[in-house]
Amino acid sequence: MRALGLVIVVASLSAAARAQLCEGYGAARGTFPEDQGWFRQIEPPGPSVVEVVGGVLHQSTLPFAEPACGMPSMEEQAGYWFVAGEPFDFEDGISFDLDLRVLDSEYTTAPCTDWPAAGVMLTLIDAEGRTFVAGFGSARVFLANDLRATAGSPSVVEADLDTTTLRSYRLRVDGPLATLLVDGAPLLSLDAYGDPFPAATNFVWFGDGTTWANSDFETPRFRVATPGCCRADLDGDGVLTIFDFLAFQNLFDAGDLAADFDGDGELTIFDFLAFQNAFDAGCS
């Protein structure tokens, strides 16, 4: 549980829920997530591959190593980016958008606990400690409402999926309903909260979040947003720039309904016009 132990310490920066959380990362800028408002955690400290090449962030915590009952060997490493202490509430809604290509990501269960684990994980924990987590292996994905849920229980749903091609993912939470969408289409969903996580609140992380399963992956962008966010600020940096146009173009090309700016359920030229109008209106 080393990675989760760090999560508890870092995520103790809780506060009352607020209206919005807007944090985005775009590799097209040629910088790392920590240069765009995210914090980076590596555990245990040591060398790992983190580079930005050609507008793509590449991270690797390989090689895999065999853990012994939850105690990883020193070759295993967790490496992820997070935001903590920015209050949000699932009842208000929140979504995490991610373009991801998995090069190598182990899909397994945590030793001695049977908790599901994957080398690439995305986790949201709101102000009440309620949790939704998505895991991405090389050929399988899961969605859970409790970090301690047992694989195969009603708190975990799974599906086979080729994650080794670049896909657009969205983890969308509206109250107790969480949905994992892939290339704009729903794949997995849960419609109930699990038990609140005991010591972590207001925490969002993405990356190799466990020392039980290492990974090698690429991403050009990811973004977490609540409904109060400026809609045209698709990269979540608080300002409107050419990178928001690039983010919109990528969403549109991927068929992701996050680009459905006119709200008709389809992606058409009118979405370009609606995005342009939102951009021109600016953000207060």
N, C-alpha and C positions, 0 to 999 in steps of 0.2 A: 504493500500500500504506500510506497514511498511517494509516488507522484500525487496521490490523493491527499497525503499528509501535507504536502506543500500547498495544495489548493486550499485547504482549510485555513492555513496560516495567512496566506495572501488575501483570501476572500473575506477576512473578518472586518473589512472596511464597510460595514453595512450602514444604511441610513433609510429614512422614509422614502417611499416611492415617489418618483418625479415623472413628469410628462413625457420626456423623450430621452432616448439613447441613440446616438448617431456616431458610429465609428466605422471607417472604411479603409481599405488598403488597395492600392493599385500599383502593381509591379512595373507598369509602363513608365513610371517616374524614375525608375532606376535606383530606388532606395529600398531599405528594409522596413518591415512593419514597425519596428521601434522608432523609426524616423517619421512615422505617420500616425503616432498616437497610441500604439500598442506597446505592451511590455513583453519582454522575452524571458522565458524561463528554461534553463537547461539543467537537468538532474540525472545523474550526478554530473558535476562540472567536468568538462573534457572536450576533446575535439569532436566536431560534427560538421557536416556539409551544409552551409547556408550561403546561397549565392543568388544574385539576380542577373540573368543573361537573356538578352533579347526580349525584354518585357515580361519575363516569367520568373517567379521565385521558385527556386529548387531547394528542397531540404531533404537530408537523409540522416537517419540515426542508425543505419545498418552498421555492423552485421547483427543478425539475430543471435541470441544466446539462450541457453536453457536455464530458466529460473528454478529455484528449489523452494516450493511451498510459499510463494509470494516474495521470496528474497532474490532479487535479480543479481546476476553476476555483473561485474564491473563493465563488461562490454555493452550491456544494455543501457539505454539512455532515453529519457523523455525530453522532448524539445517542443515548446508550444508558445504561442502568443496569446495574450489575454488583456481584457479590461476588467477592472474590479472596483467596487465601491460606487458605481454609477447606478443609482436605484432604478429598478423597473419592475413591473407587475404583469404576469401573464394575462390577467384579466383585461389589461389594456391592449394586449397584442404585441407581438415582436416577431421579427424574421431575421434569419441569417442567410445571406446569399453567398454562394461560393462557386467559382469555376475551378475544377479539380481534375487532374490526371494522376492516377496512382501508378507509380512505376513498380513498387513492391510494398505490400502492406500485409502483415500477418493478421489473420482472423483467428481468434482463439478464445478460450475462457481463462479467467485469472486463476492461478493455482490455488487450490484448497478452498475456493469460494464458489466456483462455477459462475462468477459474474462474467458477462460478455465483454470482450476486449478486442480492439483493432488497433493497428498501428497508426491510423489516422482517425482522430475523433473530434467531434464538435459538441460542446456542452454549454447549456444555458441554465443558470440557477437564479431564480428571481428573489424579490425581497422577502418572500415567505420561506425560502429554502426549497421551493418546488423545483424539480429538475426535469429537463428533457435532454437526452444525449443521442447523437447519431454516430455510428462507427462505420468506417469504410475499409474493408479488406480488398484484396486484389480481385476477388470474384464474388463477394458477398457484402451486404450492408445490413445494419440493424438500427432500430429505433427503440429507445427505452425511456421510461419515466422515473427511473430510480438508478443511481449509480451502483447500488448494491443489489439490484434485481438479479435473479438467477436466470441464466439462459434457458429458454423453453417455458418460462413462466408467462402469465398474462401481461406482465409488465414489459415484455420484450417481444417485438415482432421483427422478422427477418425476411430477406429475399435475396435470391441469386441475382447478381448484376456484374457485368463487365465494367469495372471502374478504370481500366487501363487506357481508355480513350478519354479525351477531354470532354467533360460533361458539366452542365450547369445544375447545381443543387440549390434547393431552398428548404431550410427548416423553418416552418411557419407555425407559430403558436397563437391560438386565440382561446383564452381561458384554458380549460382542461383538454382542448382538442389540439393535438400536435400532428402535423403532416410533413412528411419528407417528400418533396417533389423533385423529379429528375427530368431535366430538359423540359420543364414546364408542366409535366404530367404527374399527378399523385402516384406514389409507389407504396408508401407505408403510412399508417396513421394509428394513433392512440387517442382515446377519448376520455381519459381519466388521469388524475394526478396520482403519483406514487407517494410514499412517505417522504416528508420533507427531509432534505439533507441536514444533518444535525448541527453543523458548525459553519456552513458557507452560505452566503447570500450575495445577491447582486454581482454575479460573476459570469463572464463569457470567455470561453477559450476555444482555440482551434490549433490543431497540429498533432504531433505525436504526444498524446497526453498520458501515456502510461509506460512504465518500464517493463511491462509484461510482453509487449508486442511492438517491435520497431518498424520503421517505414522508410520509404523513399518516394517523394511525391513532388508535383509541380502545381503551381497555381498562379494565374495572372491577377486575380483579384478576390477579395472577400469583403463583406460588409454586414454589420448588424444595425438594425434600425427599428425603432418603435414608431407608431403612427404620428407622433409629433415632429418627426424629422422633416426638413425641407425636402420636398419630393424630388426636385431636379438635382439635388446634391447626391448623385448616385454613388460616388466614391466616399461619401461621409466625412469629408475633411472640413466642412463648415463654410466652404467657399465654392462658387461656381466657376469652373474652368473648362478648358478643352478636354480634360480627362473625364468629365461627366458626359460629354458627347461620345467619347470613345466607349465608356461604360454602357451607355444606352445602345450604341451600335452593336456591341458584343451581345447584350441581352436580346436584342431584336433578332440578330443573326442566329442565335441559339434557340429561338422560338420560345424564350422564357416570358411568361405573362407579366413579369415585373416591368416589361416594356409596354404593357397595355395601358398607355397613359390616357386614352379616352374612355376606358372602362367598358368596352363593348364585347370583351371576351375574345377578340381576334387581334392579330398584329397586322396593321395596314399603314398606308401613308398618313392616315389621320393621327396615328400615334406619334409620328415624327412631328407633326404640326402641334399636337398637344404638348409634347416635350419642349418644343421650341418656345411655346407660350409660357410654360412653367419656368423655363430658364430665364426668359426675358423679364418675368415678374420678379425674379430675384428671391432672396431669402431674408427675412427680417431677423 
